Amino acid sequence: MGIGIGWRPEIAEAVEALPGIDWVEAVAENVCAGHLPDSLVRLRARGVTVIPHGVSLGLGGAARPDAKRLADLAERAGALGSPLITEHIAFVRAGGPLTASPTLEAGHLLPVPRTKDALRVLCENVRIAQDSLPVPLAVENIAALINWPDEEMTEGQFLAELVERTGVRLLIDVANLHTNHVNRGEDPATALDQLPVEAIAYVHVAGGVERDGVWHDTHAHPVSAPVLDVLAELRSRVSPPGVLLERDDNFPPTAELAAELDTIRATLAGPGPERTSTTLSGRAVEPSEASRTASPTDPARERLALAQTALLSALVAGTPAPEGFDSRRLGVQSRALAGKRAEVVAKVAPDIPRILGAGYRAAFLAYAKSGPMRGGYRRDALDFAEHLLISDRPEDAVARRELTQWWRDRSGARPPRRATRIVRAARSVLAGR
């Protein structure tokens, strides 16, 4: 595949102008199969491969993958002529029928516990996805701020077992390996030694920043030397089929992106594999191990659902931290999730921060402490506006009228009255019991 870069609308022109780009990756949920961005159409016409990269499937969640989301991924791959689809080893929502509680959305990729239960569920979910997609699937290791208690495997062992059971390919993010080294004390070299490097489809490289001993995988900073060191470690074990630079925010000038790509090329030109790697067994996976269809009351799914719901509720709804978790780290993660929600809502609904002015972020963070996401970010924007209006805010009458009109234009005739809000809150409490 060669050298690639994450395609984003904000840098579409820069991506087209960069020399030596062999392929790009586009966030699948941001691409409409029937109306492809002109930039991607031009890149494809030049022979540049486009890979759809999913972020909302939640393969590591307790529930089975949503058929509609899988169909959307398949449609995007077809429209882009892609040879591969990628997603994440993560959960992004919890609750729902398995726990008889409201569904909570994280708006972020959260780590899966490295346990036998979680692995069993993940393998079945991967199999379901593989059977539903028209091209091979590769799954990505994620960065994390928190550790699950009582884990039974290392990251390398977990990934190796996943590959062995399902035959899925791997998208290895070396920046995420570095993040987990700083935040969770996990050695990247050990993970690389344990995982089947021959299963790697391609590699991600991205920047981040360290604050107060915590590494934040921001994708908004230059790639750091430690991340490049992990890439060199990987290169000493295997020649990766492709390496891609990710950048999602704070986009630099085209020349800086080109320089980062040159640094990645130089790192890959270093010493190659020092030893012969073992070959994947390629053995058939027995249905009893990975691909059998579990019953609707599968105990492993139920146990995982309860655990993930308790964690996500603590992160986004202010409930107590589950036993065994580091409460300080949960606080860091909770604030990070709320901050990301505020930033994304400001992008998808720019009228709201314009109307609220300098008070937008503080108001949203206060709302997020007890107002978890019920759907996507557009739904979140509507819920936030409703929350403000029910509370007779903003205080400025002109701004309040403007926000009311914005809300009416997008969700209905008028915001619900206070009594309706109280009834909704009571129903939510009763459902949570």
C-alpha positions in Angstrom: 0.0 0.0 0.0 2.9 2.3 0.6 2.6 5.7 2.4 -0.8 7.2 3.1 -2.5 10.0 5.0 -5.9 10.4 6.7 -8.2 12.3 4.3 -10.2 15.0 6.1 -12.3 17.7 4.4 -10.2 20.4 6.1 -7.0 19.3 4.4 -8.5 17.8 1.2 -6.6 20.2 -1.1 -3.4 19.6 0.8 -3.8 15.8 0.6 -4.3 16.1 -3.2 -1.1 18.2 -3.5 1.1 16.1 -1.3 3.7 14.1 -3.3 4.1 10.4 -3.0 0.7 9.6 -1.5 -0.3 6.1 -2.4 -3.5 5.8 -0.5 -5.8 7.6 1.9 -8.1 6.7 4.7 -11.5 8.4 5.2 -13.7 8.2 8.3 -16.5 6.0 7.0 -19.3 7.8 8.9 -18.4 11.1 7.3 -18.7 9.8 3.8 -22.1 9.5 2.0 -21.9 6.7 -0.6 -24.3 8.5 -3.0 -22.5 11.8 -2.8 -18.7 11.2 -2.6 -16.6 14.3 -1.9 -15.1 15.7 -5.2 -11.6 15.4 -3.6 -12.0 11.6 -3.1 -13.4 11.2 -6.6 -10.3 12.9 -8.0 -8.0 10.9 -5.9 -9.6 7.6 -7.0 -9.3 8.7 -10.6 -5.6 9.1 -10.1 -5.4 5.5 -8.8 -5.2 6.4 -5.1 -6.8 3.7 -2.9 -9.4 4.9 -0.4 -10.0 2.9 2.8 -13.2 3.5 4.9 -12.3 3.7 8.6 -15.2 3.1 10.9 -15.5 4.6 14.3 -19.0 3.7 15.6 -19.6 0.0 15.1 -18.5 -0.9 18.6 -17.1 -4.4 17.9 -15.9 -4.7 21.5 -19.3 -4.0 22.9 -21.6 -6.6 24.5 -24.3 -6.3 21.8 -24.0 -7.8 18.4 -23.0 -5.4 15.6 -25.9 -3.4 14.3 -27.0 -4.6 10.9 -27.7 -1.1 9.5 -24.2 0.1 10.5 -22.7 -2.9 8.8 -24.7 -2.3 5.7 -23.6 1.3 5.6 -19.9 0.3 5.9 -20.4 -2.2 3.1 -22.1 0.4 0.9 -19.2 2.9 1.5 -16.6 0.3 0.6 -18.5 -0.5 -2.6 -18.8 3.2 -3.6 -15.1 3.8 -2.9 -13.9 0.6 -4.6 -12.0 -0.2 -1.4 -10.1 -3.5 -0.9 -10.4 -3.3 2.9 -12.6 -2.0 5.7 -11.2 -1.1 9.1 -12.7 -0.6 12.5 -11.6 -0.6 16.2 -11.3 -3.0 19.0 -13.4 -0.9 21.3 -16.9 -0.3 22.8 -18.7 2.9 22.1 -22.1 2.4 23.7 -23.5 0.3 26.6 -26.9 -0.4 28.2 -29.9 -1.3 26.2 -31.8 -4.6 26.2 -29.0 -6.7 27.7 -29.2 -4.6 30.9 -32.8 -3.4 30.7 -31.5 0.2 30.9 -31.3 3.2 28.6 -28.6 3.0 25.9 -25.6 5.3 26.7 -23.3 6.6 24.0 -19.6 7.3 24.8 -18.9 9.4 21.7 -15.4 7.9 21.9 -13.5 4.6 21.7 -13.3 2.9 25.0 -11.1 -0.1 25.9 -12.4 -3.7 26.0 -11.4 -5.7 29.1 -8.8 -8.3 28.2 -10.8 -11.2 29.6 -12.0 -14.5 28.2 -15.6 -13.2 28.3 -14.7 -10.1 26.3 -12.6 -12.0 23.9 -15.3 -14.6 23.2 -17.9 -11.8 22.5 -15.4 -9.8 20.4 -14.6 -12.9 18.3 -18.3 -13.5 17.6 -18.8 -9.9 16.7 -15.9 -9.9 14.4 -17.2 -13.0 12.7 -20.6 -11.3 12.2 -18.9 -8.3 10.7 -16.7 -10.4 8.4 -19.8 -12.3 7.1 -21.6 -9.0 6.4 -18.9 -7.1 4.6 -17.9 -7.5 0.9 -14.1 -7.0 1.6 -11.8 -8.1 4.4 -11.9 -6.5 7.8 -8.9 -5.2 9.8 -9.3 -4.1 13.4 -7.3 -1.5 15.3 -5.8 -1.4 18.8 -6.9 1.7 20.6 -5.3 4.1 23.1 -6.7 4.2 26.7 -6.5 6.2 29.8 -7.9 3.6 32.1 -7.2 -0.1 33.1 -9.8 -2.7 33.6 -9.3 -4.6 36.9 -8.6 -8.3 36.8 -7.5 -8.6 33.2 -6.4 -12.0 32.1 -4.2 -11.2 29.1 -1.8 -8.6 27.8 -2.6 -6.6 24.7 -0.3 -8.7 22.6 -1.8 -12.0 23.8 -5.4 -10.6 23.4 -4.7 -9.6 19.8 -2.9 -12.8 18.9 -5.8 -14.9 20.2 -8.3 -12.7 18.3 -6.4 -13.3 15.0 -6.0 -17.0 15.7 -9.7 -17.5 16.3 -11.1 -15.3 13.5 -8.4 -14.8 10.9 -9.0 -11.0 11.1 -6.3 -8.6 10.0 -4.8 -6.0 12.3 -4.4 -2.3 12.0 -1.6 -1.5 14.4 -1.5 2.0 15.7 2.0 2.6 17.0 0.9 5.9 18.6 -1.7 4.0 20.6 1.0 1.5 21.8 3.0 4.5 23.0 -0.1 6.0 24.7 -0.7 2.7 26.6 3.0 2.7 27.6 2.6 6.1 29.3 -0.9 5.6 30.7 -1.0 1.9 31.5 2.7 1.0 31.9 2.6 -1.5 29.0 5.8 -2.1 27.0 5.3 -1.6 23.3 8.2 -4.0 22.5 6.5 -6.7 24.5 3.2 -6.2 22.7 5.0 -6.3 19.3 6.8 -9.6 20.4 3.5 -11.2 21.3 1.2 -10.2 18.5 1.2 -11.9 15.0 2.9 -9.2 13.0 2.2 -11.1 9.8 -1.5 -10.3 10.2 -0.8 -6.5 10.0 -2.8 -4.9 7.2 -1.3 -1.5 7.8 0.0 0.9 10.5 -1.2 4.2 11.9 1.1 6.9 13.1 -0.2 10.0 14.9 0.7 12.8 17.3 -0.3 13.5 20.9 0.7 15.4 24.0 1.6 14.6 27.6 -0.1 16.5 30.4 0.4 15.8 34.1 1.8 12.3 33.4 -1.1 11.3 31.1 -0.6 10.9 27.3 -3.5 12.3 25.3 -3.8 10.8 21.8 -5.0 14.0 20.2 -4.2 13.5 16.5 -3.7 17.3 16.7 0.0 17.5 17.4 3.2 16.5 15.4 4.3 12.9 15.6 6.7 12.6 18.6 10.1 10.8 18.7 8.8 8.1 21.1 6.1 7.2 18.6 8.6 7.0 15.8 10.7 4.8 18.0 7.8 2.3 18.3 7.4 2.4 14.5 11.1 1.5 14.2 10.6 -1.3 16.7 7.8 -2.6 14.5 10.0 -2.2 11.3 12.7 -4.3 12.9 10.2 -7.2 13.1 8.3 -6.9 9.8 8.0 -4.7 6.8 4.5 -3.2 7.2 2.4 -3.3 4.0 1.4 0.3 4.5 1.9 3.2 7.0 -0.6 6.1 7.3 -0.3 9.5 9.1 -3.4 10.5 11.0 -4.3 14.2 11.7 -7.7 15.2 12.9 -7.4 18.7 14.2 -5.1 21.8 14.4 -4.1 21.1 10.8 -0.6 22.4 9.9 0.5 23.8 6.6 1.0 21.4 3.7 4.8 21.7 4.0 4.6 20.4 7.6 2.5 17.4 6.7 5.0 16.6 3.9 7.9 16.9 6.4 6.1 14.4 8.8 5.6 12.0 5.9 9.3 12.3 5.0 10.2 11.5 8.6 8.0 8.4 8.5 9.6 7.3 5.3 13.1 7.7 6.8 12.0 5.7 9.8 10.8 2.9 7.6 14.1 3.0 5.6 16.0 1.9 8.8 17.0 -1.6 9.6 14.6 -4.2 8.5 13.4 -7.4 10.2 16.2 -9.0 12.3 14.6 -12.4 12.6 12.3 -14.7 10.7 8.8 -14.3 11.9 6.5 -17.3 12.4 3.8 -17.9 9.9 0.1 -17.7 10.9 -1.3 -21.1 11.3 -4.3 -20.5 9.1 -6.2 -23.2 10.9 -9.9 -23.4 10.6 -11.8 -22.0 13.5 -14.3 -24.3 15.0 -17.8 -22.9 15.6 -17.5 -23.7 19.3 -14.5 -21.4 19.6 -15.5 -18.2 17.8 -18.3 -18.2 15.2 -21.1 -20.1 16.8 -24.3 -18.1 17.4 -24.9 -17.6 21.1 -28.3 -17.7 22.7 -30.2 -14.5 23.3 -29.3 -14.9 27.0 -25.6 -15.6 26.4 -24.1 -15.2 29.9 -20.8 -13.8 28.6 -22.6 -11.0 26.8 -24.7 -10.3 29.9 -21.7 -10.1 32.2 -19.8 -7.9 29.7 -22.9 -5.7 29.2 -23.2 -5.1 33.0 -19.5 -4.2 33.4 -19.4 -1.9 30.4 -22.6 -0.1 31.4 -21.4 0.5 34.9 -18.1 1.9 33.6 -19.8 4.1 30.9 -22.4 5.4 33.4 -19.6 6.5 35.7 -17.9 8.3 32.8 -20.9 10.1 31.3 -23.7 10.1 33.9 -21.9 10.7 37.2 -22.6 7.4 38.8 -20.1 5.9 41.3 -16.9 4.4 39.9 -17.1 0.6 39.6 -15.0 -1.4 42.0 -11.4 -1.8 41.0 -11.1 1.3 38.8 -8.7 4.1 39.5 -11.1 7.0 40.3 -8.6 9.7 39.4 -8.1 8.1 36.0 -11.8 7.8 35.5 -12.1 11.5 36.3 -9.5 12.3 33.6 -11.3 10.2 31.1 -14.7 11.6 32.0 -13.5 15.2 31.5 -11.8 14.2 28.3 -15.1 12.7 27.0 -17.1 15.8 28.0 -14.5 18.1 26.3 -14.6 16.1 23.1 -18.4 16.2 23.1 -18.3 20.0 23.5 -15.8 20.3 20.6 -17.7 18.1 18.3 -21.1 19.6 19.1 -19.6 23.0 18.3 -18.6 21.7 14.9 -21.9 20.0 14.0 -24.0 22.8 15.4 -21.9 26.0 15.1 -24.9 28.2 15.7 -25.0 27.1 19.4 -21.6 28.4 20.4 -22.2 31.5 18.3 -25.5 32.2 20.2 -24.0 31.5 23.6 -20.7 33.2 23.0 -17.9 32.8 25.6 -20.1 30.9 28.0 -20.7 28.0 25.6 -18.0 25.5 26.8 -18.8 26.0 30.5 -22.5 25.6 29.9 -22.0 22.4 27.9 -19.6 20.8 30.4 -22.1 21.5 33.2 -24.8 19.9 31.1 -22.6 16.9 30.3 -22.0 16.0 34.0 -25.5 14.5 34.2 -26.6 14.6 30.6 -25.2 11.5 28.7 -25.4 11.2 24.9 -28.6 9.5 23.8 -27.6 9.3 20.2 -25.1 10.9 17.9 -23.6 14.3 18.2 -26.5 16.0 16.3 -28.9 14.6 18.8 -26.6 15.7 21.6 -26.7 19.3 20.2 -30.5 19.2 20.3 -30.6 17.8 23.8 -28.2 20.5 25.0 -30.3 23.2 23.5 -33.5 21.8 25.0 -31.7 21.6 28.4 -30.9 25.2 28.3 -34.3 26.3 27.2 -36.1 24.3 29.8 -33.9 26.1 32.4 -34.8 29.5 30.9 -31.4 30.0 29.5 -29.5 31.8 28.1 -30.4 34.7 30.3 -30.2 37.2 27.4 -33.8 37.3 25.9 -32.5 37.8 22.4 -30.1 34.9 22.6 -32.9 32.7 24.1 -35.3 33.5 21.3 -32.6 32.7 18.7 -31.8 29.4 20.4 -35.5 28.6 20.6 -35.9 29.2 16.9 -32.8 27.1 16.2 -34.3 24.3 18.2 -37.7 24.6 16.5 -36.2 24.4 13.1 -34.5 21.1 13.8 -36.6 19.1 16.2 -40.3 20.1 16.4 -42.9 22.8 16.9 -41.6 23.9 20.3 -39.4 22.8 23.2 -41.3 20.7 25.7 -42.7 22.4 28.8 -41.2 22.0 32.2 -43.8 19.4 33.2 -42.9 17.3 30.2 -39.3 17.5 31.2 -40.0 16.3 34.7 -42.0 13.4 33.4 -39.1 12.4 31.1 -36.7 12.6 34.0 -38.9 10.4 36.2 -39.2 7.8 33.5 -35.4 7.8 33.0 -34.9 7.2 36.8 -37.5 4.4 36.8 -35.9 2.8 33.7 -32.5 2.9 35.5 -33.9 0.9 38.4 
